[in-house]
Amino acid sequence: MSIRFDEKGKFFTQVVSKEPYPVIIQTLLHRIEGNIYARQDERIKDAINAESQFIAVTDVKIYNSQGQVIFESDFTLINGDHIVWMIPNYET
């Protein structure tokens, strides 16, 4: 990994450090629990807006309308157009 410093001492690397944020995401058909990622001093909203059409989510559980887990995965992408709402999941 290479690190480059500018004249003010700020450093640059090829690795972008991001923090996981547990969230609950509601689509029209499913509730999704997992982690999305944002830079340390960045709002979740800004991280979502900076993403492409798809939002990366890790440690995913997808629930049907009866509250039953129908799918679990280490990683999935969610189409941002299908999100109805998203809230922080403070219970995890």
C-alpha positions in Angstrom: 0.0 0.0 0.0 1.4 3.4 -0.9 0.8 6.5 1.2 1.3 10.0 -0.2 1.6 13.2 1.8 0.8 16.7 0.6 2.5 19.9 1.7 0.1 20.4 4.6 0.8 16.9 6.0 -2.5 15.4 4.9 -2.0 11.8 3.7 -3.7 9.9 0.9 -3.9 6.1 0.4 -5.6 3.8 -2.0 -7.7 2.4 0.9 -10.8 4.3 1.9 -11.6 3.9 5.6 -15.4 3.5 6.3 -17.4 2.7 9.4 -20.3 0.2 9.4 -23.7 1.5 10.4 -26.4 -1.0 11.3 -29.7 -0.1 9.5 -33.2 -1.4 8.8 -34.3 -0.9 5.2 -37.9 -1.2 4.1 -38.8 -2.0 0.5 -42.3 -2.5 -0.8 -42.1 -6.2 -0.1 -39.3 -6.8 2.4 -37.6 -5.5 5.5 -33.8 -5.8 5.3 -31.4 -5.6 8.3 -27.7 -5.2 7.7 -24.8 -2.7 7.7 -24.1 0.1 5.3 -20.8 2.0 5.2 -19.9 5.7 5.4 -16.6 7.5 6.0 -16.0 8.4 9.7 -17.2 12.0 9.6 -19.8 11.6 6.8 -23.6 11.4 7.3 -25.3 8.2 6.2 -27.5 10.2 3.9 -24.4 11.6 2.1 -22.9 8.2 1.8 -26.1 6.9 0.2 -26.4 9.8 -2.1 -22.7 9.3 -3.2 -23.4 5.6 -4.1 -24.5 4.6 -7.5 -28.0 3.3 -8.1 -27.1 0.3 -5.9 -26.3 0.4 -2.2 -23.9 -2.2 -0.7 -25.2 -3.9 2.5 -23.3 -6.5 4.6 -24.4 -9.1 7.2 -27.8 -9.1 5.6 -31.1 -10.6 6.8 -34.2 -10.2 4.6 -37.6 -10.7 6.1 -41.0 -11.2 4.5 -44.2 -9.4 5.4 -44.8 -11.9 8.2 -41.5 -11.2 9.9 -39.8 -14.5 8.9 -36.2 -14.5 7.7 -36.3 -15.7 4.1 -32.7 -15.0 3.1 -29.3 -14.3 4.8 -26.1 -13.3 3.1 -22.7 -11.7 3.9 -23.3 -9.2 1.1 -26.0 -7.9 -1.2 -26.7 -4.8 -3.3 -30.0 -3.0 -3.0 -31.5 -0.9 -5.8 -31.9 2.5 -4.2 -35.1 3.1 -6.3 -36.8 0.3 -4.2 -36.1 1.7 -0.8 -39.2 3.2 1.0 -37.4 4.1 4.2 -34.2 3.4 6.1 -33.5 3.9 9.8 -30.6 3.2 12.1 -30.8 -0.1 13.9 -29.8 0.7 17.5 -30.8 -2.8 18.7 -27.7 -4.5 17.2 
